[in-house]
Amino acid sequence: LNMKAGEKALDGCDHKTAYSYLGAALSLLPNDHWKSHYDLSLRLNFLMAGAANSCCQYDEAEQILRGISGRTRCFEDKLPSYLLLSQILRTQGNGDDAYNTCSFVLLQLGETIPESVAPEASKAMVEDTLKMYEEVYDDDWLERKMEDETMRTVVKFYGAITFLAFLSRSRYTAICFICKAVQLSLQNGACVYTPLSLLQLMGFAMEDKHAANLYHIAKNALSLLERFDVGGDQISGVFMNFYGRIAWHYEPFQVCGDNLRRGFESGLSSGSNLGFHCAFHVIKTAIISGEKLDSLLKEIDYYLHLLKTFKSAKMYSNILIYRETVTVLIDKGDATSIQEKNLCGDLDDPSNKLRDVLFCHRAIRAYWSG
């Protein structure tokens, strides 16, 4: 009963209630529950880890997930735990550990992980993938579904490692991974992870070339959502990539901003911090479109308040940099500044990705300040 109540609470996005019920259910299991009730133990522990993660109990969630990995009977049973573990590690700022977790899984599934990818190689992969798309995309392909569960898992982990590679490896390595994911979908049919994979690729491709054709591919990817039951964290990723990286070149800023806010709320209701990536693009779009800065500052402070709860230090610092830019636009920071530079780490370290963000914003502020 406690487990059913916990699942019902999770379905209703009541994560604290779910955490309480699932904890009670775990306490009632016998000492040998992994032997005597294996399937129940696997399901209940994973649900508990998810609820703990959504309640920002990251250490507890990580402990539960590592415990699952040590007790499962086969590698396939470990896969959901590895994916959630990588998300928790990323949230805590352990990007390398998260990357290595996804890398390990993909290697076990028979994939190859390059040490590095040259710019020329990633460009060639993008061109080959786009060519494959033009050859394959038609009504017949749209009717096909990826039936192989292992292959769907590979596509899912490629999507996860793409983001991690961009943060902890290089843009070119990230492009390599997402090209592999898209090519698997084009060769074997679409799955629930295909729309996000296509949008991730289009986001990278449009950084090099703002082509209307890429926008149409992205629109086609968005339409694929109607075929699948997509979760809140997926919606956040899809909306962030489409409206935050692609559509704002072609669609009204207001439309993009409204949908990015929807992506934020979707991620938040699912207990995932992925929605904050939508919030990041909400702020960018609002500044460009000329929204009222006083109202935007209040919205940014709301995001920062939530980020303290979610304990996402890197995203907190990124949004704080945007906040500082808004304060300069309002009153040159005289009354509203909170000095983001104190949270940006060593500005002499070339590997500090926040350094580039901060320097870019300093240039924007200097321009508008005259």
C-alpha positions as CSV (number, residue, x, y, z in Angstrom):
1,L,0.0,0.0,0.0
2,N,2.8,2.4,0.9
3,M,4.5,1.7,-2.5
4,K,1.3,2.3,-4.4
5,A,0.7,5.5,-2.5
6,G,4.3,6.6,-3.3
7,E,3.8,5.9,-7.0
8,K,0.5,7.8,-7.0
9,A,2.2,10.7,-5.3
10,L,5.1,10.6,-7.9
11,D,2.5,10.6,-10.7
12,G,1.0,13.7,-9.2
13,C,4.4,15.4,-8.8
14,D,4.1,15.3,-5.0
15,H,7.7,14.3,-4.4
16,K,7.9,14.9,-0.7
17,T,4.9,12.7,0.0
18,A,6.2,10.0,-2.3
19,Y,9.6,10.1,-0.5
20,S,7.7,9.6,2.8
21,Y,5.5,6.7,1.6
22,L,8.4,4.9,-0.3
23,G,10.6,5.2,2.7
24,A,7.9,3.5,4.8
25,A,7.6,0.8,2.2
26,L,11.3,0.1,2.2
27,S,11.4,-0.2,6.0
28,L,8.8,-3.0,5.9
29,L,10.8,-5.2,3.6
30,P,12.4,-8.3,5.2
31,N,16.2,-8.4,5.7
32,D,16.7,-10.8,2.8
33,H,14.4,-8.9,0.5
34,W,16.9,-8.8,-2.4
35,K,16.8,-12.6,-2.4
36,S,13.2,-13.2,-1.5
37,H,11.6,-10.2,-3.3
38,Y,14.1,-9.2,-6.0
39,D,11.7,-7.5,-8.5
40,L,9.9,-5.6,-5.7
41,S,13.3,-4.6,-4.2
42,L,14.6,-3.4,-7.5
43,R,11.5,-1.4,-8.3
44,L,11.0,0.1,-4.8
45,N,14.7,1.1,-4.4
46,F,14.8,2.8,-7.8
47,L,11.5,4.7,-7.0
48,M,13.0,5.8,-3.7
49,A,16.2,7.0,-5.3
50,G,14.1,9.0,-7.8
51,A,12.0,10.5,-5.0
52,A,15.2,11.4,-2.9
53,N,16.7,13.0,-6.0
54,S,13.5,15.1,-6.6
55,C,13.6,16.2,-2.9
56,C,17.3,17.2,-3.3
57,Q,18.5,14.4,-1.1
58,Y,21.3,13.7,-3.5
59,D,23.7,11.8,-1.2
60,E,20.9,9.5,-0.2
61,A,19.8,9.0,-3.8
62,E,23.4,8.2,-4.9
63,Q,23.8,5.7,-2.0
64,I,20.6,3.9,-3.0
65,L,21.6,3.8,-6.7
66,R,25.1,2.4,-5.9
67,G,23.4,-0.2,-3.7
68,I,21.1,-1.2,-6.5
69,S,24.1,-1.6,-8.9
70,G,25.8,-3.9,-6.4
71,R,22.8,-6.2,-6.0
72,T,21.2,-6.6,-9.4
73,R,21.3,-9.9,-11.2
74,C,22.1,-8.6,-14.7
75,F,23.5,-5.5,-16.3
76,E,20.2,-4.6,-17.9
77,D,18.7,-4.1,-14.4
78,K,21.4,-1.6,-13.6
79,L,20.8,0.7,-16.6
80,P,18.0,3.0,-15.1
81,S,20.2,3.4,-12.0
82,Y,23.2,4.4,-14.0
83,L,21.3,7.0,-15.9
84,L,19.8,8.6,-12.8
85,L,23.2,8.4,-11.1
86,S,24.8,10.4,-14.0
87,Q,22.1,13.0,-13.7
88,I,22.7,13.4,-9.9
89,L,26.4,13.6,-10.4
90,R,26.0,16.3,-13.0
91,T,23.7,18.3,-10.7
92,Q,26.3,18.1,-7.9
93,G,29.0,19.4,-10.3
94,N,30.8,16.1,-10.8
95,G,30.7,16.3,-14.6
96,D,33.7,14.0,-15.1
97,D,32.2,11.2,-12.9
98,A,28.8,11.6,-14.7
99,Y,30.6,11.4,-18.1
100,N,32.5,8.3,-17.0
101,T,29.3,6.6,-15.8
102,C,27.6,7.1,-19.2
103,S,30.9,6.1,-21.0
104,F,31.1,2.9,-19.0
105,V,27.5,1.9,-19.9
106,L,28.0,2.6,-23.6
107,L,31.2,0.6,-23.7
108,Q,29.4,-2.3,-22.0
109,L,26.7,-2.0,-24.7
110,G,29.2,-2.5,-27.4
111,E,29.8,1.2,-28.4
112,T,33.1,2.9,-28.8
113,I,34.1,6.1,-26.9
114,P,36.8,8.2,-28.6
115,E,39.4,9.9,-26.5
116,S,39.0,13.0,-28.5
117,V,37.4,14.2,-31.8
118,A,39.0,16.6,-34.2
119,P,36.9,19.6,-35.6
120,E,37.2,18.2,-39.1
121,A,35.9,14.8,-38.0
122,S,32.9,16.2,-36.2
123,K,32.1,18.4,-39.2
124,A,32.2,15.4,-41.5
125,M,29.9,13.4,-39.1
126,V,27.3,16.2,-39.2
127,E,27.4,16.4,-43.0
128,D,27.0,12.6,-43.2
129,T,24.2,12.5,-40.7
130,L,22.3,15.3,-42.5
131,K,22.8,13.5,-45.8
132,M,21.4,10.3,-44.3
133,Y,18.4,12.3,-43.0
134,E,17.6,13.6,-46.5
135,E,17.8,10.1,-47.9
136,V,15.8,8.3,-45.2
137,Y,13.2,10.8,-43.9
138,D,9.9,10.0,-45.5
139,D,6.5,8.5,-44.7
140,D,7.9,5.0,-44.5
141,W,10.5,6.0,-41.9
142,L,7.9,7.9,-39.9
143,E,5.9,4.6,-39.7
144,R,8.9,2.7,-38.4
145,K,9.6,2.3,-34.7
146,M,12.8,1.2,-33.0
147,E,11.9,-2.2,-31.6
148,D,15.3,-3.2,-30.1
149,E,15.3,-2.2,-26.4
150,T,19.1,-2.3,-26.1
151,M,19.3,0.1,-29.1
152,R,16.8,2.5,-27.5
153,T,19.0,2.4,-24.4
154,V,22.1,3.3,-26.4
155,V,20.3,6.3,-28.0
156,K,19.2,7.4,-24.5
157,F,22.7,7.2,-23.1
158,Y,24.2,9.0,-26.1
159,G,21.8,11.8,-25.5
160,A,22.9,12.0,-21.9
161,I,26.6,11.8,-22.6
162,T,26.3,14.5,-25.3
163,F,25.5,17.2,-22.8
164,L,28.2,15.9,-20.4
165,A,30.8,15.8,-23.2
166,F,30.1,19.4,-24.0
167,L,30.7,20.4,-20.4
168,S,33.7,18.2,-19.5
169,R,35.3,17.3,-22.9
170,S,34.7,19.3,-26.0
171,R,32.0,20.5,-28.4
172,Y,33.4,18.2,-31.1
173,T,33.2,15.1,-28.9
174,A,29.6,16.0,-28.0
175,I,28.7,16.4,-31.7
176,C,30.2,12.9,-32.4
177,F,28.0,11.3,-29.8
178,I,24.8,13.0,-30.9
179,C,25.5,12.1,-34.6
180,K,25.8,8.4,-33.5
181,A,22.4,8.7,-31.7
182,V,20.7,10.2,-34.7
183,Q,22.2,7.8,-37.2
184,L,20.9,4.8,-35.1
185,S,17.4,6.3,-35.3
186,L,17.6,6.9,-39.0
187,Q,18.8,3.4,-39.6
188,N,16.4,1.6,-37.3
189,G,13.3,3.8,-36.8
190,A,12.3,6.4,-34.3
191,C,12.0,6.0,-30.6
192,V,11.0,8.2,-27.6
193,Y,14.5,9.6,-27.5
194,T,14.7,10.5,-31.2
195,P,13.2,14.0,-31.1
196,L,15.6,15.2,-28.5
197,S,18.6,13.6,-30.3
198,L,17.6,15.4,-33.6
199,L,17.1,18.7,-31.8
200,Q,20.5,18.4,-30.0
201,L,22.2,17.8,-33.4
202,M,20.3,20.7,-35.0
203,G,21.3,23.0,-32.1
204,F,25.0,22.2,-32.8
205,A,24.6,22.5,-36.6
206,M,22.9,25.9,-36.4
207,E,25.8,27.3,-34.4
208,D,27.9,26.9,-37.6
209,K,25.3,27.7,-40.2
210,H,21.9,29.3,-39.7
211,A,20.1,27.4,-42.5
212,A,16.4,27.4,-42.8
213,N,16.6,23.7,-43.8
214,L,17.9,22.9,-40.3
215,Y,15.0,24.7,-38.8
216,H,12.6,22.6,-40.8
217,I,14.3,19.4,-39.6
218,A,14.0,20.7,-36.0
219,K,10.3,21.3,-36.6
220,N,9.9,17.8,-37.9
221,A,11.6,16.5,-34.8
222,L,9.2,18.5,-32.6
223,S,6.3,17.0,-34.4
224,L,7.6,13.5,-33.5
225,L,6.7,14.1,-29.9
226,E,3.0,13.4,-30.7
227,R,3.9,9.8,-31.3
228,F,5.5,9.1,-27.9
229,D,4.7,9.4,-24.2
230,V,7.4,11.9,-23.3
231,G,8.2,12.6,-19.6
232,G,8.7,16.0,-18.0
233,D,12.4,15.9,-18.1
234,Q,12.3,15.0,-21.8
235,I,10.0,17.9,-22.5
236,S,12.4,20.3,-20.8
237,G,15.3,19.0,-23.0
238,V,13.2,19.2,-26.1
239,F,11.9,22.7,-25.4
240,M,15.3,24.0,-24.3
241,N,16.9,22.8,-27.5
242,F,14.2,23.9,-29.9
243,Y,13.1,27.2,-28.5
244,G,16.3,28.1,-26.8
245,R,18.9,27.1,-29.4
246,I,17.0,27.0,-32.7
247,A,13.5,28.6,-33.0
248,W,14.5,32.0,-31.6
249,H,16.2,32.7,-34.9
250,Y,12.9,32.2,-36.8
251,E,9.9,32.5,-34.4
252,P,8.7,35.5,-32.3
253,F,10.6,35.9,-29.1
254,Q,7.4,35.9,-27.1
255,V,6.5,32.4,-28.4
256,C,9.9,31.1,-27.6
257,G,9.9,32.7,-24.1
258,D,6.5,31.3,-23.3
259,N,7.4,27.8,-24.4
260,L,10.7,27.9,-22.5
261,R,8.8,28.8,-19.4
262,R,6.6,25.7,-20.1
263,G,9.7,23.7,-20.3
264,F,10.9,25.0,-17.0
265,E,7.7,24.2,-15.3
266,S,7.6,20.8,-16.8
267,G,11.1,20.0,-15.5
268,L,10.3,21.4,-12.1
269,S,7.1,19.4,-11.7
270,S,8.9,16.2,-12.7
271,G,11.5,16.8,-10.0
272,S,14.3,17.4,-12.5
273,N,16.7,20.3,-12.5
274,L,16.8,20.2,-16.3
275,G,14.1,22.8,-16.4
276,F,16.7,25.4,-15.2
277,H,18.4,25.1,-18.6
278,C,15.1,26.4,-20.0
279,A,15.2,29.2,-17.4
280,F,18.6,30.1,-18.7
281,H,17.3,30.6,-22.2
282,V,14.1,32.4,-20.9
283,I,16.4,35.1,-19.5
284,K,18.4,35.3,-22.7
285,T,15.3,35.6,-24.8
286,A,13.7,38.2,-22.5
287,I,16.8,40.4,-22.7
288,I,16.9,40.3,-26.5
289,S,13.2,40.9,-26.9
290,G,13.2,43.9,-24.6
291,E,11.0,42.6,-21.7
292,K,10.6,44.9,-18.7
293,L,13.9,44.6,-16.8
294,D,12.4,45.0,-13.3
295,S,10.0,42.1,-13.9
296,L,12.8,40.0,-15.4
297,L,15.0,40.7,-12.4
298,K,12.3,39.4,-10.1
299,E,12.0,36.3,-12.3
300,I,15.7,35.7,-12.1
301,D,15.7,36.0,-8.3
302,Y,12.9,33.4,-8.3
303,Y,15.1,31.0,-10.3
304,L,18.1,31.7,-8.1
305,H,16.0,30.9,-5.0
306,L,15.0,27.6,-6.4
307,L,18.5,26.8,-7.5
308,K,19.7,27.1,-3.9
309,T,17.2,24.4,-3.0
310,F,18.3,22.2,-5.9
311,K,21.9,22.8,-5.0
312,S,23.0,23.3,-8.6
313,A,26.1,25.5,-8.2
314,K,27.1,25.8,-11.8
315,M,23.7,26.7,-13.1
316,Y,23.3,29.1,-10.2
317,S,26.5,30.9,-11.3
318,N,25.4,31.0,-14.9
319,I,22.1,32.6,-14.1
320,L,23.8,35.0,-11.6
321,I,26.0,36.3,-14.5
322,Y,22.8,37.1,-16.4
323,R,21.4,38.7,-13.4
324,E,24.4,41.0,-13.2
325,T,23.9,42.0,-16.8
326,V,20.3,42.9,-16.1
327,T,21.3,45.0,-13.1
328,V,23.8,47.0,-15.3
329,L,21.0,47.6,-17.8
330,I,18.7,48.8,-15.1
331,D,20.9,51.1,-13.0
332,K,24.5,50.1,-13.8
333,G,24.4,47.8,-10.8
334,D,24.3,50.6,-8.3
335,A,21.4,49.3,-6.3
336,T,20.8,45.8,-7.7
337,S,24.2,44.2,-8.1
338,I,25.3,41.1,-6.1
339,Q,28.7,40.7,-7.7
340,E,28.6,37.4,-9.7
341,K,32.4,37.4,-10.1
342,N,32.8,36.0,-6.5
343,L,31.1,32.8,-7.6
344,C,32.9,32.2,-11.0
345,G,36.0,30.5,-9.8
346,D,39.5,31.2,-11.1
347,L,39.2,33.6,-14.0
348,D,42.8,32.8,-15.0
349,D,42.0,29.1,-15.6
350,P,41.3,28.5,-19.3
351,S,39.3,25.4,-18.5
352,N,36.9,27.4,-16.5
353,K,33.8,27.5,-18.8
354,L,32.2,30.2,-16.6
355,R,35.1,32.5,-17.5
356,D,34.0,32.7,-21.2
357,V,30.4,33.4,-20.1
358,L,31.5,36.1,-17.7
359,F,33.8,37.8,-20.2
360,C,31.1,37.7,-22.9
361,H,28.6,39.4,-20.5
362,R,31.2,42.0,-19.5
363,A,31.5,43.0,-23.2
364,I,27.7,43.2,-23.4
365,R,27.6,45.4,-20.3
366,A,30.4,47.6,-21.5
367,Y,28.6,48.2,-24.8
368,W,25.3,49.1,-23.3
369,S,26.9,51.2,-20.6
370,G,28.7,53.3,-23.3
